[in-house]
Amino acid sequence: MNREFLKKIFFQSLTAFLSLALAILLFFAIQKLDEIRLGFHWVMDILTPFVYGGTMAYLLKTPCGFLERQFESALPEKYKRWANLLSVVAVMLISAVILYLLLSMVLPEMWESIVALAIAIPPKVDEFTKWVLNHLEGNEILQNYVNNAFSNMEDWIKNWATTDLLPTMQGMMGGVVTTVGSVLTVAKNIILGVIICIYLLASRKKFTRHAKALLYAVFKPERADRLLTEFTYIDTTFVGFFGGKILDSAIVGLICYVFCAIMSVVAGFQNGVLISVIIGVTNVIPYFGPFIGAVPSALLIFISSPRNCLIFLIFILVLQQFDGNVLGPKLLAGSVGLTGFWVLFAITLFQGLFGFVGILVGVPVFAVIYDLARRAILSGLKKHGKLDVLE
């Protein structure tokens, strides 16, 4: 009895001690929050190549696995062991070709569009000012207000285009060339990231076995099985979301390109490739992506033709309705299982916490949290015999 009592006192004292130590550590962590943040950024700067490589490997592991299965089925028995290596080489070559094609098509057109935008804005403002003043003819008070407003805006735009926009772009291009240290650092991180990505893809099965071995070595089999199930669900959610979203965005960008190609013949649309890439890339961002991509695209079209801009906005509205109600749900069915309200909540919350990265990963992360909370609530209701409250 005394032994059990002493054991109970010992564990209670240990719990109290650990709670007090944790509270003290939390207090000092709050006091030294700036130093901790700097230390975290310092560590992340060192691990940047691994972040790049891990992200690329995670995004490419699904197509790599698909290619490996194709090689295994096509190769003779004695060469099947080369299927993994061939799949890694193939997926890296395909990724490099796609990236090269996108950059070679987009970057020149982007620079031409920026220069054309800076040149075309002032005349367009003059035309719009004359159009407004003609329609206000006979009302001198309104004409004076509008004339002064447009005169001030025209001066600001001309000043911005000549003293800010073009010099800034030239400075950026010159900075890329002259800032050798930054360029070398970025290049080093990207090259190391690609090497790490290749290594992770080639050894992904080995790392999976090691992770499982560690899991079962640390936890009891029942707990390890549950954790493994949770990790599998998390991986399925992320892969399903990003894979479906990338495919959805690629289809949306392709549809937009076909529309722009047709309209370039019919109505003189310009910058079709650039606009399609903008629409496709920004469509990866849930909820806000279509609005983010439509604004600069519509501005590019508006400079050459306001009528074409209106046609383009109508097309984007129809395209996003199709994507949001037909294509998106078809490709993302079951990947997150969140309603529109929770998607908006997740994006807003994680954007505030982690910025642009939070916008990209907020939905699948919140989907995992939501599923854990849902199952915990169902378990609690079942334990208390109150499942009927959900009916």
Contacts in CASP RR format, 6 or more apart in sequence:
PFRMAT RR
TARGET T0000
AUTHOR 0000-0000-0000
METHOD contacts of the structure
MODEL  1
MNREFLKKIFFQSLTAFLSLALAILLFFAIQKLDEIRLGFHWVMDILTPF
VYGGTMAYLLKTPCGFLERQFESALPEKYKRWANLLSVVAVMLISAVILY
LLLSMVLPEMWESIVALAIAIPPKVDEFTKWVLNHLEGNEILQNYVNNAF
SNMEDWIKNWATTDLLPTMQGMMGGVVTTVGSVLTVAKNIILGVIICIYL
LASRKKFTRHAKALLYAVFKPERADRLLTEFTYIDTTFVGFFGGKILDSA
IVGLICYVFCAIMSVVAGFQNGVLISVIIGVTNVIPYFGPFIGAVPSALL
IFISSPRNCLIFLIFILVLQQFDGNVLGPKLLAGSVGLTGFWVLFAITLF
QGLFGFVGILVGVPVFAVIYDLARRAILSGLKKHGKLDVLE
29 36 0 8 1.000
44 51 0 8 1.000
48 189 0 8 1.000
49 188 0 8 1.000
49 189 0 8 1.000
49 192 0 8 1.000
49 193 0 8 1.000
49 196 0 8 1.000
50 193 0 8 1.000
50 196 0 8 1.000
52 189 0 8 1.000
52 190 0 8 1.000
52 192 0 8 1.000
52 193 0 8 1.000
52 194 0 8 1.000
52 196 0 8 1.000
52 197 0 8 1.000
53 192 0 8 1.000
53 193 0 8 1.000
53 194 0 8 1.000
53 196 0 8 1.000
53 197 0 8 1.000
53 200 0 8 1.000
54 193 0 8 1.000
54 196 0 8 1.000
54 197 0 8 1.000
54 200 0 8 1.000
56 193 0 8 1.000
56 194 0 8 1.000
56 197 0 8 1.000
57 196 0 8 1.000
57 197 0 8 1.000
57 200 0 8 1.000
57 201 0 8 1.000
57 204 0 8 1.000
58 238 0 8 1.000
59 242 0 8 1.000
59 246 0 8 1.000
60 91 0 8 1.000
60 92 0 8 1.000
60 95 0 8 1.000
60 197 0 8 1.000
60 201 0 8 1.000
61 201 0 8 1.000
61 204 0 8 1.000
61 239 0 8 1.000
62 239 0 8 1.000
62 243 0 8 1.000
63 91 0 8 1.000
63 94 0 8 1.000
64 87 0 8 1.000
64 88 0 8 1.000
64 91 0 8 1.000
64 201 0 8 1.000
64 204 0 8 1.000
65 87 0 8 1.000
67 86 0 8 1.000
67 87 0 8 1.000
67 90 0 8 1.000
67 91 0 8 1.000
68 83 0 8 1.000
68 84 0 8 1.000
68 86 0 8 1.000
68 87 0 8 1.000
69 83 0 8 1.000
70 87 0 8 1.000
71 80 0 8 1.000
71 82 0 8 1.000
71 83 0 8 1.000
71 86 0 8 1.000
71 87 0 8 1.000
72 80 0 8 1.000
72 83 0 8 1.000
75 82 0 8 1.000
75 83 0 8 1.000
84 202 0 8 1.000
84 205 0 8 1.000
85 202 0 8 1.000
88 198 0 8 1.000
88 201 0 8 1.000
88 202 0 8 1.000
91 201 0 8 1.000
92 194 0 8 1.000
92 197 0 8 1.000
92 198 0 8 1.000
92 201 0 8 1.000
102 277 0 8 1.000
105 273 0 8 1.000
105 277 0 8 1.000
106 273 0 8 1.000
106 274 0 8 1.000
106 277 0 8 1.000
109 271 0 8 1.000
109 272 0 8 1.000
109 273 0 8 1.000
109 274 0 8 1.000
110 274 0 8 1.000
111 169 0 8 1.000
113 271 0 8 1.000
113 274 0 8 1.000
113 300 0 8 1.000
114 165 0 8 1.000
114 169 0 8 1.000
115 166 0 8 1.000
116 303 0 8 1.000
117 299 0 8 1.000
117 300 0 8 1.000
117 303 0 8 1.000
118 161 0 8 1.000
118 162 0 8 1.000
118 165 0 8 1.000
118 166 0 8 1.000
119 161 0 8 1.000
120 303 0 8 1.000
120 304 0 8 1.000
121 157 0 8 1.000
121 161 0 8 1.000
121 303 0 8 1.000
122 154 0 8 1.000
122 157 0 8 1.000
122 158 0 8 1.000
122 161 0 8 1.000
124 303 0 8 1.000
125 150 0 8 1.000
125 153 0 8 1.000
125 154 0 8 1.000
125 157 0 8 1.000
126 154 0 8 1.000
128 150 0 8 1.000
129 146 0 8 1.000
129 147 0 8 1.000
129 150 0 8 1.000
129 151 0 8 1.000
129 154 0 8 1.000
132 146 0 8 1.000
132 150 0 8 1.000
133 143 0 8 1.000
133 146 0 8 1.000
133 147 0 8 1.000
136 142 0 8 1.000
136 143 0 8 1.000
136 146 0 8 1.000
137 143 0 8 1.000
176 183 0 8 1.000
177 183 0 8 1.000
200 207 0 8 1.000
212 228 0 8 1.000
215 224 0 8 1.000
215 227 0 8 1.000
215 228 0 8 1.000
216 224 0 8 1.000
218 224 0 8 1.000
219 227 0 8 1.000
230 372 0 8 1.000
233 368 0 8 1.000
233 371 0 8 1.000
234 368 0 8 1.000
237 335 0 8 1.000
237 336 0 8 1.000
237 364 0 8 1.000
237 367 0 8 1.000
237 368 0 8 1.000
237 371 0 8 1.000
238 364 0 8 1.000
240 332 0 8 1.000
240 335 0 8 1.000
241 332 0 8 1.000
241 335 0 8 1.000
241 336 0 8 1.000
241 363 0 8 1.000
241 364 0 8 1.000
241 367 0 8 1.000
242 364 0 8 1.000
244 331 0 8 1.000
244 332 0 8 1.000
244 335 0 8 1.000
245 283 0 8 1.000
245 284 0 8 1.000
245 286 0 8 1.000
245 331 0 8 1.000
245 332 0 8 1.000
246 284 0 8 1.000
247 331 0 8 1.000
248 283 0 8 1.000
248 323 0 8 1.000
248 327 0 8 1.000
248 328 0 8 1.000
248 331 0 8 1.000
248 332 0 8 1.000
249 280 0 8 1.000
249 281 0 8 1.000
249 283 0 8 1.000
249 284 0 8 1.000
250 280 0 8 1.000
251 327 0 8 1.000
252 279 0 8 1.000
252 280 0 8 1.000
252 283 0 8 1.000
252 319 0 8 1.000
252 323 0 8 1.000
252 327 0 8 1.000
253 276 0 8 1.000
253 277 0 8 1.000
253 279 0 8 1.000
253 280 0 8 1.000
253 283 0 8 1.000
254 276 0 8 1.000
255 319 0 8 1.000
256 275 0 8 1.000
256 276 0 8 1.000
256 279 0 8 1.000
256 280 0 8 1.000
256 315 0 8 1.000
256 319 0 8 1.000
257 272 0 8 1.000
257 273 0 8 1.000
257 276 0 8 1.000
259 315 0 8 1.000
259 319 0 8 1.000
260 269 0 8 1.000
260 271 0 8 1.000
260 272 0 8 1.000
260 273 0 8 1.000
260 275 0 8 1.000
260 276 0 8 1.000
261 272 0 8 1.000
263 269 0 8 1.000
263 308 0 8 1.000
263 311 0 8 1.000
263 312 0 8 1.000
264 270 0 8 1.000
264 272 0 8 1.000
267 305 0 8 1.000
267 307 0 8 1.000
267 308 0 8 1.000
267 311 0 8 1.000
268 304 0 8 1.000
268 305 0 8 1.000
268 308 0 8 1.000
269 301 0 8 1.000
269 308 0 8 1.000
269 312 0 8 1.000
270 300 0 8 1.000
270 301 0 8 1.000
270 304 0 8 1.000
271 300 0 8 1.000
271 301 0 8 1.000
274 300 0 8 1.000
275 297 0 8 1.000
275 300 0 8 1.000
275 301 0 8 1.000
275 312 0 8 1.000
278 293 0 8 1.000
278 296 0 8 1.000
278 297 0 8 1.000
279 290 0 8 1.000
279 293 0 8 1.000
279 294 0 8 1.000
279 297 0 8 1.000
279 316 0 8 1.000
282 289 0 8 1.000
282 290 0 8 1.000
282 292 0 8 1.000
282 293 0 8 1.000
283 289 0 8 1.000
283 290 0 8 1.000
283 293 0 8 1.000
283 323 0 8 1.000
284 360 0 8 1.000
285 292 0 8 1.000
285 359 0 8 1.000
285 360 0 8 1.000
286 343 0 8 1.000
286 347 0 8 1.000
286 359 0 8 1.000
286 363 0 8 1.000
287 340 0 8 1.000
287 343 0 8 1.000
287 344 0 8 1.000
287 347 0 8 1.000
288 347 0 8 1.000
288 359 0 8 1.000
290 316 0 8 1.000
290 320 0 8 1.000
290 323 0 8 1.000
294 313 0 8 1.000
294 316 0 8 1.000
297 312 0 8 1.000
297 316 0 8 1.000
298 309 0 8 1.000
298 312 0 8 1.000
298 313 0 8 1.000
298 316 0 8 1.000
301 308 0 8 1.000
301 309 0 8 1.000
301 312 0 8 1.000
302 308 0 8 1.000
302 309 0 8 1.000
335 364 0 8 1.000
335 367 0 8 1.000
336 343 0 8 1.000
336 363 0 8 1.000
336 364 0 8 1.000
336 367 0 8 1.000
337 367 0 8 1.000
337 370 0 8 1.000
338 346 0 8 1.000
338 363 0 8 1.000
338 366 0 8 1.000
338 367 0 8 1.000
338 370 0 8 1.000
342 366 0 8 1.000
342 370 0 8 1.000
343 363 0 8 1.000
345 366 0 8 1.000
346 362 0 8 1.000
346 363 0 8 1.000
346 365 0 8 1.000
346 366 0 8 1.000
346 367 0 8 1.000
347 358 0 8 1.000
347 359 0 8 1.000
347 362 0 8 1.000
347 363 0 8 1.000
349 362 0 8 1.000
349 366 0 8 1.000
350 358 0 8 1.000
350 359 0 8 1.000
350 361 0 8 1.000
350 362 0 8 1.000
350 365 0 8 1.000
350 366 0 8 1.000
351 358 0 8 1.000
351 359 0 8 1.000
352 358 0 8 1.000
354 361 0 8 1.000
378 387 0 8 1.000
380 386 0 8 1.000
381 387 0 8 1.000
381 389 0 8 1.000
381 390 0 8 1.000
END
